[in-house]
Amino acid sequence: MRNDNINSRMRRSLRTSAIDLTFWEKDRKGGYNQEKPKISRKQLIQIGLKELKQEIKLWKDEVTEKLISDPILVYRP
């Protein structure tokens, strides 16, 4: 009977993690109190469209390169 009582006390006091012993508070800004200026939606859309334009140009170049080097089209009778 005594062993059962000791085992149950040991199980309650045994912790597998140190979470109960530590205290950590997340700092949302990582220690810096700087605020970035807000960018308007119009500017965000303009920036996004410029990037999209560049990506479409790259994609177009990749597609033309793929079609030029395609062996089926090169050796077509």
PDB file of N, CA, C and O in Angstrom:
ATOM      1  N   MET A   1       0.821  -1.191   0.000  1.00  0.00           N
ATOM      2  CA  MET A   1       0.000   0.000   0.000  1.00  0.00           C
ATOM      3  C   MET A   1       0.865   1.255   0.000  1.00  0.00           C
ATOM      4  O   MET A   1       0.549   2.246  -0.657  1.00  0.00           O
ATOM      5  N   ARG A   2       1.954   1.193   0.743  1.00  0.00           N
ATOM      6  CA  ARG A   2       2.819   2.357   0.843  1.00  0.00           C
ATOM      7  C   ARG A   2       3.517   2.647  -0.491  1.00  0.00           C
ATOM      8  O   ARG A   2       3.676   3.813  -0.851  1.00  0.00           O
ATOM      9  N   ASN A   3       3.936   1.614  -1.230  1.00  0.00           N
ATOM     10  CA  ASN A   3       4.587   1.801  -2.526  1.00  0.00           C
ATOM     11  C   ASN A   3       3.656   2.476  -3.530  1.00  0.00           C
ATOM     12  O   ASN A   3       4.090   3.328  -4.304  1.00  0.00           O
ATOM     13  N   ASP A   4       2.397   2.104  -3.519  1.00  0.00           N
ATOM     14  CA  ASP A   4       1.434   2.733  -4.423  1.00  0.00           C
ATOM     15  C   ASP A   4       1.307   4.216  -4.128  1.00  0.00           C
ATOM     16  O   ASP A   4       1.221   5.031  -5.047  1.00  0.00           O
ATOM     17  N   ASN A   5       1.297   4.564  -2.863  1.00  0.00           N
ATOM     18  CA  ASN A   5       1.175   5.959  -2.469  1.00  0.00           C
ATOM     19  C   ASN A   5       2.411   6.760  -2.901  1.00  0.00           C
ATOM     20  O   ASN A   5       2.282   7.890  -3.371  1.00  0.00           O
ATOM     21  N   ILE A   6       3.593   6.186  -2.746  1.00  0.00           N
ATOM     22  CA  ILE A   6       4.835   6.856  -3.137  1.00  0.00           C
ATOM     23  C   ILE A   6       4.891   7.014  -4.658  1.00  0.00           C
ATOM     24  O   ILE A   6       5.277   8.068  -5.163  1.00  0.00           O
ATOM     25  N   ASN A   7       4.505   5.966  -5.378  1.00  0.00           N
ATOM     26  CA  ASN A   7       4.523   6.041  -6.840  1.00  0.00           C
ATOM     27  C   ASN A   7       3.571   7.113  -7.367  1.00  0.00           C
ATOM     28  O   ASN A   7       3.907   7.832  -8.308  1.00  0.00           O
ATOM     29  N   SER A   8       2.412   7.221  -6.778  1.00  0.00           N
ATOM     30  CA  SER A   8       1.469   8.236  -7.247  1.00  0.00           C
ATOM     31  C   SER A   8       1.989   9.640  -6.945  1.00  0.00           C
ATOM     32  O   SER A   8       1.777  10.554  -7.742  1.00  0.00           O
ATOM     33  N   ARG A   9       2.666   9.830  -5.809  1.00  0.00           N
ATOM     34  CA  ARG A   9       3.261  11.133  -5.491  1.00  0.00           C
ATOM     35  C   ARG A   9       4.399  11.454  -6.452  1.00  0.00           C
ATOM     36  O   ARG A   9       4.556  12.603  -6.863  1.00  0.00           O
ATOM     37  N   MET A  10       5.194  10.446  -6.815  1.00  0.00           N
ATOM     38  CA  MET A  10       6.305  10.667  -7.739  1.00  0.00           C
ATOM     39  C   MET A  10       5.786  11.026  -9.128  1.00  0.00           C
ATOM     40  O   MET A  10       6.363  11.873  -9.810  1.00  0.00           O
ATOM     41  N   ARG A  11       4.713  10.392  -9.540  1.00  0.00           N
ATOM     42  CA  ARG A  11       4.151  10.690 -10.853  1.00  0.00           C
ATOM     43  C   ARG A  11       3.625  12.116 -10.915  1.00  0.00           C
ATOM     44  O   ARG A  11       3.756  12.778 -11.945  1.00  0.00           O
ATOM     45  N   ARG A  12       3.041  12.592  -9.847  1.00  0.00           N
ATOM     46  CA  ARG A  12       2.524  13.955  -9.831  1.00  0.00           C
ATOM     47  C   ARG A  12       3.643  14.988  -9.825  1.00  0.00           C
ATOM     48  O   ARG A  12       3.493  16.055 -10.420  1.00  0.00           O
ATOM     49  N   SER A  13       4.746  14.699  -9.174  1.00  0.00           N
ATOM     50  CA  SER A  13       5.814  15.684  -9.069  1.00  0.00           C
ATOM     51  C   SER A  13       6.809  15.604 -10.220  1.00  0.00           C
ATOM     52  O   SER A  13       7.599  16.530 -10.404  1.00  0.00           O
ATOM     53  N   LEU A  14       6.793  14.537 -10.990  1.00  0.00           N
ATOM     54  CA  LEU A  14       7.727  14.382 -12.089  1.00  0.00           C
ATOM     55  C   LEU A  14       7.228  15.161 -13.301  1.00  0.00           C
ATOM     56  O   LEU A  14       6.123  14.923 -13.788  1.00  0.00           O
ATOM     57  N   ARG A  15       8.048  16.091 -13.785  1.00  0.00           N
ATOM     58  CA  ARG A  15       7.689  16.897 -14.955  1.00  0.00           C
ATOM     59  C   ARG A  15       8.663  16.589 -16.085  1.00  0.00           C
ATOM     60  O   ARG A  15       9.865  16.450 -15.857  1.00  0.00           O
ATOM     61  N   THR A  16       8.147  16.484 -17.284  1.00  0.00           N
ATOM     62  CA  THR A  16       9.015  16.200 -18.425  1.00  0.00           C
ATOM     63  C   THR A  16       9.433  17.464 -19.160  1.00  0.00           C
ATOM     64  O   THR A  16      10.280  17.402 -20.051  1.00  0.00           O
ATOM     65  N   SER A  17       8.866  18.596 -18.813  1.00  0.00           N
ATOM     66  CA  SER A  17       9.253  19.846 -19.464  1.00  0.00           C
ATOM     67  C   SER A  17       9.468  20.920 -18.411  1.00  0.00           C
ATOM     68  O   SER A  17       8.995  20.815 -17.279  1.00  0.00           O
ATOM     69  N   ALA A  18      10.187  21.946 -18.810  1.00  0.00           N
ATOM     70  CA  ALA A  18      10.516  23.022 -17.879  1.00  0.00           C
ATOM     71  C   ALA A  18       9.560  24.199 -18.015  1.00  0.00           C
ATOM     72  O   ALA A  18       9.863  25.291 -17.532  1.00  0.00           O
ATOM     73  N   ILE A  19       8.435  24.006 -18.648  1.00  0.00           N
ATOM     74  CA  ILE A  19       7.507  25.108 -18.878  1.00  0.00           C
ATOM     75  C   ILE A  19       6.977  25.661 -17.562  1.00  0.00           C
ATOM     76  O   ILE A  19       6.790  26.871 -17.436  1.00  0.00           O
ATOM     77  N   ASP A  20       6.737  24.815 -16.598  1.00  0.00           N
ATOM     78  CA  ASP A  20       6.211  25.281 -15.321  1.00  0.00           C
ATOM     79  C   ASP A  20       7.220  26.129 -14.560  1.00  0.00           C
ATOM     80  O   ASP A  20       6.835  26.941 -13.718  1.00  0.00           O
ATOM     81  N   LEU A  21       8.498  25.952 -14.844  1.00  0.00           N
ATOM     82  CA  LEU A  21       9.524  26.645 -14.077  1.00  0.00           C
ATOM     83  C   LEU A  21      10.003  27.929 -14.748  1.00  0.00           C
ATOM     84  O   LEU A  21      10.765  28.680 -14.139  1.00  0.00           O
ATOM     85  N   THR A  22       9.591  28.200 -15.953  1.00  0.00           N
ATOM     86  CA  THR A  22      10.067  29.389 -16.652  1.00  0.00           C
ATOM     87  C   THR A  22       8.937  30.375 -16.870  1.00  0.00           C
ATOM     88  O   THR A  22       7.759  30.015 -16.852  1.00  0.00           O
ATOM     89  N   PHE A  23       9.318  31.620 -17.075  1.00  0.00           N
ATOM     90  CA  PHE A  23       8.350  32.664 -17.382  1.00  0.00           C
ATOM     91  C   PHE A  23       8.871  33.422 -18.583  1.00  0.00           C
ATOM     92  O   PHE A  23       9.977  33.960 -18.547  1.00  0.00           O
ATOM     93  N   TRP A  24       8.090  33.471 -19.643  1.00  0.00           N
ATOM     94  CA  TRP A  24       8.516  34.150 -20.853  1.00  0.00           C
ATOM     95  C   TRP A  24       7.340  34.931 -21.403  1.00  0.00           C
ATOM     96  O   TRP A  24       6.249  34.392 -21.590  1.00  0.00           O
ATOM     97  N   GLU A  25       7.572  36.179 -21.654  1.00  0.00           N
ATOM     98  CA  GLU A  25       6.533  37.014 -22.226  1.00  0.00           C
ATOM     99  C   GLU A  25       6.999  37.466 -23.602  1.00  0.00           C
ATOM    100  O   GLU A  25       8.061  38.073 -23.734  1.00  0.00           O
ATOM    101  N   LYS A  26       6.231  37.181 -24.591  1.00  0.00           N
ATOM    102  CA  LYS A  26       6.616  37.497 -25.959  1.00  0.00           C
ATOM    103  C   LYS A  26       6.571  39.004 -26.168  1.00  0.00           C
ATOM    104  O   LYS A  26       5.590  39.663 -25.825  1.00  0.00           O
ATOM    105  N   ASP A  27       7.650  39.541 -26.737  1.00  0.00           N
ATOM    106  CA  ASP A  27       7.687  40.947 -27.083  1.00  0.00           C
ATOM    107  C   ASP A  27       7.310  41.057 -28.548  1.00  0.00           C
ATOM    108  O   ASP A  27       8.018  40.557 -29.422  1.00  0.00           O
ATOM    109  N   ARG A  28       6.212  41.703 -28.806  1.00  0.00           N
ATOM    110  CA  ARG A  28       5.659  41.742 -30.148  1.00  0.00           C
ATOM    111  C   ARG A  28       6.609  42.397 -31.145  1.00  0.00           C
ATOM    112  O   ARG A  28       6.640  42.018 -32.316  1.00  0.00           O
ATOM    113  N   LYS A  29       7.376  43.369 -30.691  1.00  0.00           N
ATOM    114  CA  LYS A  29       8.251  44.102 -31.602  1.00  0.00           C
ATOM    115  C   LYS A  29       9.692  43.640 -31.520  1.00  0.00           C
ATOM    116  O   LYS A  29      10.562  44.260 -32.130  1.00  0.00           O
ATOM    117  N   GLY A  30       9.970  42.597 -30.804  1.00  0.00           N
ATOM    118  CA  GLY A  30      11.319  42.065 -30.739  1.00  0.00           C
ATOM    119  C   GLY A  30      12.302  42.990 -30.053  1.00  0.00           C
ATOM    120  O   GLY A  30      13.498  42.933 -30.337  1.00  0.00           O
ATOM    121  N   GLY A  31      11.831  43.836 -29.161  1.00  0.00           N
ATOM    122  CA  GLY A  31      12.720  44.724 -28.431  1.00  0.00           C
ATOM    123  C   GLY A  31      12.918  46.077 -29.071  1.00  0.00           C
ATOM    124  O   GLY A  31      13.504  46.965 -28.453  1.00  0.00           O
ATOM    125  N   TYR A  32      12.450  46.262 -30.282  1.00  0.00           N
ATOM    126  CA  TYR A  32      12.599  47.544 -30.958  1.00  0.00           C
ATOM    127  C   TYR A  32      11.259  48.269 -30.965  1.00  0.00           C
ATOM    128  O   TYR A  32      10.213  47.661 -31.193  1.00  0.00           O
ATOM    129  N   ASN A  33      11.301  49.549 -30.718  1.00  0.00           N
ATOM    130  CA  ASN A  33      10.070  50.335 -30.687  1.00  0.00           C
ATOM    131  C   ASN A  33       9.905  51.151 -31.964  1.00  0.00           C
ATOM    132  O   ASN A  33       9.402  52.274 -31.924  1.00  0.00           O
ATOM    133  N   GLN A  34      10.314  50.609 -33.061  1.00  0.00           N
ATOM    134  CA  GLN A  34      10.179  51.306 -34.330  1.00  0.00           C
ATOM    135  C   GLN A  34       8.899  50.858 -35.009  1.00  0.00           C
ATOM    136  O   GLN A  34       8.537  49.681 -34.990  1.00  0.00           O
ATOM    137  N   GLU A  35       8.231  51.818 -35.605  1.00  0.00           N
ATOM    138  CA  GLU A  35       7.038  51.486 -36.369  1.00  0.00           C
ATOM    139  C   GLU A  35       7.292  51.805 -37.823  1.00  0.00           C
ATOM    140  O   GLU A  35       7.764  52.893 -38.155  1.00  0.00           O
ATOM    141  N   LYS A  36       6.985  50.874 -38.681  1.00  0.00           N
ATOM    142  CA  LYS A  36       7.153  51.094 -40.108  1.00  0.00           C
ATOM    143  C   LYS A  36       6.003  51.963 -40.606  1.00  0.00           C
ATOM    144  O   LYS A  36       4.870  51.821 -40.145  1.00  0.00           O
ATOM    145  N   PRO A  37       6.287  52.855 -41.537  1.00  0.00           N
ATOM    146  CA  PRO A  37       5.198  53.680 -42.074  1.00  0.00           C
ATOM    147  C   PRO A  37       4.222  52.814 -42.866  1.00  0.00           C
ATOM    148  O   PRO A  37       4.619  51.901 -43.591  1.00  0.00           O
ATOM    149  N   LYS A  38       2.960  53.117 -42.712  1.00  0.00           N
ATOM    150  CA  LYS A  38       1.927  52.368 -43.427  1.00  0.00           C
ATOM    151  C   LYS A  38       1.940  52.766 -44.897  1.00  0.00           C
ATOM    152  O   LYS A  38       2.011  53.949 -45.230  1.00  0.00           O
ATOM    153  N   ILE A  39       1.871  51.778 -45.761  1.00  0.00           N
ATOM    154  CA  ILE A  39       1.821  52.020 -47.196  1.00  0.00           C
ATOM    155  C   ILE A  39       0.364  51.916 -47.626  1.00  0.00           C
ATOM    156  O   ILE A  39      -0.347  50.988 -47.241  1.00  0.00           O
ATOM    157  N   SER A  40      -0.066  52.877 -48.425  1.00  0.00           N
ATOM    158  CA  SER A  40      -1.463  52.884 -48.848  1.00  0.00           C
ATOM    159  C   SER A  40      -1.735  51.707 -49.784  1.00  0.00           C
ATOM    160  O   SER A  40      -0.821  51.136 -50.379  1.00  0.00           O
ATOM    161  N   ARG A  41      -2.998  51.370 -49.893  1.00  0.00           N
ATOM    162  CA  ARG A  41      -3.385  50.243 -50.753  1.00  0.00           C
ATOM    163  C   ARG A  41      -3.051  50.527 -52.210  1.00  0.00           C
ATOM    164  O   ARG A  41      -2.664  49.628 -52.958  1.00  0.00           O
ATOM    165  N   LYS A  42      -3.206  51.783 -52.603  1.00  0.00           N
ATOM    166  CA  LYS A  42      -2.906  52.155 -53.985  1.00  0.00           C
ATOM    167  C   LYS A  42      -1.437  51.885 -54.305  1.00  0.00           C
ATOM    168  O   LYS A  42      -1.117  51.342 -55.362  1.00  0.00           O
ATOM    169  N   GLN A  43      -0.545  52.266 -53.386  1.00  0.00           N
ATOM    170  CA  GLN A  43       0.878  52.024 -53.599  1.00  0.00           C
ATOM    171  C   GLN A  43       1.191  50.530 -53.597  1.00  0.00           C
ATOM    172  O   GLN A  43       2.008  50.065 -54.392  1.00  0.00           O
ATOM    173  N   LEU A  44       0.547  49.781 -52.711  1.00  0.00           N
ATOM    174  CA  LEU A  44       0.757  48.333 -52.679  1.00  0.00           C
ATOM    175  C   LEU A  44       0.330  47.687 -53.997  1.00  0.00           C
ATOM    176  O   LEU A  44       1.006  46.791 -54.504  1.00  0.00           O
ATOM    177  N   ILE A  45      -0.792  48.146 -54.545  1.00  0.00           N
ATOM    178  CA  ILE A  45      -1.271  47.599 -55.817  1.00  0.00           C
ATOM    179  C   ILE A  45      -0.303  47.957 -56.937  1.00  0.00           C
ATOM    180  O   ILE A  45      -0.012  47.126 -57.797  1.00  0.00           O
ATOM    181  N   GLN A  46       0.200  49.201 -56.930  1.00  0.00           N
ATOM    182  CA  GLN A  46       1.152  49.618 -57.961  1.00  0.00           C
ATOM    183  C   GLN A  46       2.428  48.783 -57.898  1.00  0.00           C
ATOM    184  O   GLN A  46       2.938  48.340 -58.927  1.00  0.00           O
ATOM    185  N   ILE A  47       2.936  48.573 -56.704  1.00  0.00           N
ATOM    186  CA  ILE A  47       4.148  47.762 -56.531  1.00  0.00           C
ATOM    187  C   ILE A  47       3.894  46.329 -56.996  1.00  0.00           C
ATOM    188  O   ILE A  47       4.727  45.730 -57.676  1.00  0.00           O
ATOM    189  N   GLY A  48       2.736  45.790 -56.624  1.00  0.00           N
ATOM    190  CA  GLY A  48       2.395  44.428 -57.020  1.00  0.00           C
ATOM    191  C   GLY A  48       2.271  44.276 -58.528  1.00  0.00           C
ATOM    192  O   GLY A  48       2.709  43.271 -59.089  1.00  0.00           O
ATOM    193  N   LEU A  49       1.677  45.266 -59.188  1.00  0.00           N
ATOM    194  CA  LEU A  49       1.538  45.193 -60.644  1.00  0.00           C
ATOM    195  C   LEU A  49       2.889  45.300 -61.343  1.00  0.00           C
ATOM    196  O   LEU A  49       3.104  44.652 -62.368  1.00  0.00           O
ATOM    197  N   LYS A  50       3.801  46.108 -60.807  1.00  0.00           N
ATOM    198  CA  LYS A  50       5.148  46.193 -61.381  1.00  0.00           C
ATOM    199  C   LYS A  50       5.861  44.845 -61.276  1.00  0.00           C
ATOM    200  O   LYS A  50       6.498  44.393 -62.228  1.00  0.00           O
ATOM    201  N   GLU A  51       5.746  44.212 -60.113  1.00  0.00           N
ATOM    202  CA  GLU A  51       6.369  42.896 -59.934  1.00  0.00           C
ATOM    203  C   GLU A  51       5.726  41.861 -60.854  1.00  0.00           C
ATOM    204  O   GLU A  51       6.414  41.013 -61.421  1.00  0.00           O
ATOM    205  N   LEU A  52       4.405  41.934 -60.997  1.00  0.00           N
ATOM    206  CA  LEU A  52       3.701  41.003 -61.880  1.00  0.00           C
ATOM    207  C   LEU A  52       4.159  41.178 -63.324  1.00  0.00           C
ATOM    208  O   LEU A  52       4.337  40.199 -64.049  1.00  0.00           O
ATOM    209  N   LYS A  53       4.347  42.426 -63.735  1.00  0.00           N
ATOM    210  CA  LYS A  53       4.821  42.703 -65.095  1.00  0.00           C
ATOM    211  C   LYS A  53       6.191  42.070 -65.335  1.00  0.00           C
ATOM    212  O   LYS A  53       6.427  41.472 -66.384  1.00  0.00           O
ATOM    213  N   GLN A  54       7.087  42.204 -64.365  1.00  0.00           N
ATOM    214  CA  GLN A  54       8.420  41.604 -64.488  1.00  0.00           C
ATOM    215  C   GLN A  54       8.335  40.083 -64.542  1.00  0.00           C
ATOM    216  O   GLN A  54       9.037  39.449 -65.330  1.00  0.00           O
ATOM    217  N   GLU A  55       7.485  39.499 -63.714  1.00  0.00           N
ATOM    218  CA  GLU A  55       7.341  38.044 -63.696  1.00  0.00           C
ATOM    219  C   GLU A  55       6.750  37.526 -65.007  1.00  0.00           C
ATOM    220  O   GLU A  55       7.136  36.457 -65.480  1.00  0.00           O
ATOM    221  N   ILE A  56       5.821  38.274 -65.594  1.00  0.00           N
ATOM    222  CA  ILE A  56       5.234  37.853 -66.867  1.00  0.00           C
ATOM    223  C   ILE A  56       6.285  37.896 -67.969  1.00  0.00           C
ATOM    224  O   ILE A  56       6.311  37.024 -68.837  1.00  0.00           O
ATOM    225  N   LYS A  57       7.163  38.918 -67.937  1.00  0.00           N
ATOM    226  CA  LYS A  57       8.249  38.980 -68.923  1.00  0.00           C
ATOM    227  C   LYS A  57       9.176  37.775 -68.784  1.00  0.00           C
ATOM    228  O   LYS A  57       9.562  37.169 -69.784  1.00  0.00           O
ATOM    229  N   LEU A  58       9.532  37.428 -67.555  1.00  0.00           N
ATOM    230  CA  LEU A  58      10.386  36.257 -67.330  1.00  0.00           C
ATOM    231  C   LEU A  58       9.707  34.980 -67.813  1.00  0.00           C
ATOM    232  O   LEU A  58      10.339  34.137 -68.448  1.00  0.00           O
ATOM    233  N   TRP A  59       8.425  34.843 -67.511  1.00  0.00           N
ATOM    234  CA  TRP A  59       7.674  33.656 -67.927  1.00  0.00           C
ATOM    235  C   TRP A  59       7.617  33.562 -69.452  1.00  0.00           C
ATOM    236  O   TRP A  59       7.760  32.480 -70.020  1.00  0.00           O
ATOM    237  N   LYS A  60       7.405  34.714 -70.113  1.00  0.00           N
ATOM    238  CA  LYS A  60       7.360  34.738 -71.576  1.00  0.00           C
ATOM    239  C   LYS A  60       8.694  34.286 -72.164  1.00  0.00           C
ATOM    240  O   LYS A  60       8.728  33.513 -73.121  1.00  0.00           O
ATOM    241  N   ASP A  61       9.785  34.771 -71.587  1.00  0.00           N
ATOM    242  CA  ASP A  61      11.112  34.359 -72.060  1.00  0.00           C
ATOM    243  C   ASP A  61      11.330  32.859 -71.861  1.00  0.00           C
ATOM    244  O   ASP A  61      11.891  32.191 -72.730  1.00  0.00           O
ATOM    245  N   GLU A  62      10.890  32.335 -70.726  1.00  0.00           N
ATOM    246  CA  GLU A  62      11.046  30.903 -70.456  1.00  0.00           C
ATOM    247  C   GLU A  62      10.237  30.060 -71.443  1.00  0.00           C
ATOM    248  O   GLU A  62      10.706  29.024 -71.914  1.00  0.00           O
ATOM    249  N   VAL A  63       9.029  30.508 -71.749  1.00  0.00           N
ATOM    250  CA  VAL A  63       8.176  29.756 -72.673  1.00  0.00           C
ATOM    251  C   VAL A  63       8.765  29.780 -74.076  1.00  0.00           C
ATOM    252  O   VAL A  63       8.790  28.753 -74.754  1.00  0.00           O
ATOM    253  N   THR A  64       9.243  30.948 -74.521  1.00  0.00           N
ATOM    254  CA  THR A  64       9.837  31.005 -75.860  1.00  0.00           C
ATOM    255  C   THR A  64      11.101  30.156 -75.940  1.00  0.00           C
ATOM    256  O   THR A  64      11.342  29.496 -76.951  1.00  0.00           O
ATOM    257  N   GLU A  65      11.903  30.168 -74.887  1.00  0.00           N
ATOM    258  CA  GLU A  65      13.106  29.328 -74.865  1.00  0.00           C
ATOM    259  C   GLU A  65      12.738  27.850 -74.917  1.00  0.00           C
ATOM    260  O   GLU A  65      13.392  27.063 -75.601  1.00  0.00           O
ATOM    261  N   LYS A  66      11.690  27.480 -74.191  1.00  0.00           N
ATOM    262  CA  LYS A  66      11.241  26.085 -74.187  1.00  0.00           C
ATOM    263  C   LYS A  66      10.751  25.669 -75.572  1.00  0.00           C
ATOM    264  O   LYS A  66      11.042  24.565 -76.033  1.00  0.00           O
ATOM    265  N   LEU A  67      10.006  26.556 -76.234  1.00  0.00           N
ATOM    266  CA  LEU A  67       9.496  26.227 -77.562  1.00  0.00           C
ATOM    267  C   LEU A  67      10.617  26.167 -78.593  1.00  0.00           C
ATOM    268  O   LEU A  67      10.575  25.344 -79.507  1.00  0.00           O
ATOM    269  N   ILE A  68      11.609  27.025 -78.454  1.00  0.00           N
ATOM    270  CA  ILE A  68      12.734  27.016 -79.396  1.00  0.00           C
ATOM    271  C   ILE A  68      13.547  25.737 -79.253  1.00  0.00           C
ATOM    272  O   ILE A  68      13.987  25.166 -80.251  1.00  0.00           O
ATOM    273  N   SER A  69      13.745  25.289 -78.038  1.00  0.00           N
ATOM    274  CA  SER A  69      14.584  24.108 -77.814  1.00  0.00           C
ATOM    275  C   SER A  69      13.796  22.798 -77.776  1.00  0.00           C
ATOM    276  O   SER A  69      14.358  21.752 -77.452  1.00  0.00           O
ATOM    277  N   ASP A  70      12.519  22.843 -78.099  1.00  0.00           N
ATOM    278  CA  ASP A  70      11.695  21.632 -78.079  1.00  0.00           C
ATOM    279  C   ASP A  70      12.080  20.734 -79.254  1.00  0.00           C
ATOM    280  O   ASP A  70      11.977  21.162 -80.404  1.00  0.00           O
ATOM    281  N   PRO A  71      12.522  19.494 -78.994  1.00  0.00           N
ATOM    282  CA  PRO A  71      12.978  18.627 -80.090  1.00  0.00           C
ATOM    283  C   PRO A  71      11.864  18.230 -81.052  1.00  0.00           C
ATOM    284  O   PRO A  71      12.138  17.961 -82.221  1.00  0.00           O
ATOM    285  N   ILE A  72      10.656  18.188 -80.605  1.00  0.00           N
ATOM    286  CA  ILE A  72       9.552  17.813 -81.495  1.00  0.00           C
ATOM    287  C   ILE A  72       9.361  18.892 -82.562  1.00  0.00           C
ATOM    288  O   ILE A  72       9.110  18.575 -83.725  1.00  0.00           O
ATOM    289  N   LEU A  73       9.478  20.144 -82.181  1.00  0.00           N
ATOM    290  CA  LEU A  73       9.312  21.226 -83.141  1.00  0.00           C
ATOM    291  C   LEU A  73      10.554  21.423 -84.001  1.00  0.00           C
ATOM    292  O   LEU A  73      10.444  21.861 -85.146  1.00  0.00           O
ATOM    293  N   VAL A  74      11.725  21.110 -83.474  1.00  0.00           N
ATOM    294  CA  VAL A  74      12.970  21.302 -84.219  1.00  0.00           C
ATOM    295  C   VAL A  74      13.080  20.291 -85.353  1.00  0.00           C
ATOM    296  O   VAL A  74      13.435  20.669 -86.469  1.00  0.00           O
ATOM    297  N   TYR A  75      12.789  19.032 -85.104  1.00  0.00           N
ATOM    298  CA  TYR A  75      12.957  17.966 -86.095  1.00  0.00           C
ATOM    299  C   TYR A  75      11.651  17.602 -86.780  1.00  0.00           C
ATOM    300  O   TYR A  75      11.470  16.458 -87.197  1.00  0.00           O
ATOM    301  N   ARG A  76      10.776  18.518 -86.895  1.00  0.00           N
ATOM    302  CA  ARG A  76       9.492  18.247 -87.531  1.00  0.00           C
ATOM    303  C   ARG A  76       9.673  18.247 -89.049  1.00  0.00           C
ATOM    304  O   ARG A  76      10.305  19.154 -89.590  1.00  0.00           O
ATOM    305  N   PRO A  77       9.132  17.255 -89.737  1.00  0.00           N
ATOM    306  CA  PRO A  77       9.303  17.196 -91.205  1.00  0.00           C
ATOM    307  C   PRO A  77       8.444  18.204 -91.934  1.00  0.00           C
ATOM    308  O   PRO A  77       8.481  18.273 -93.162  1.00  0.00           O
TER     309      PRO A  77
END
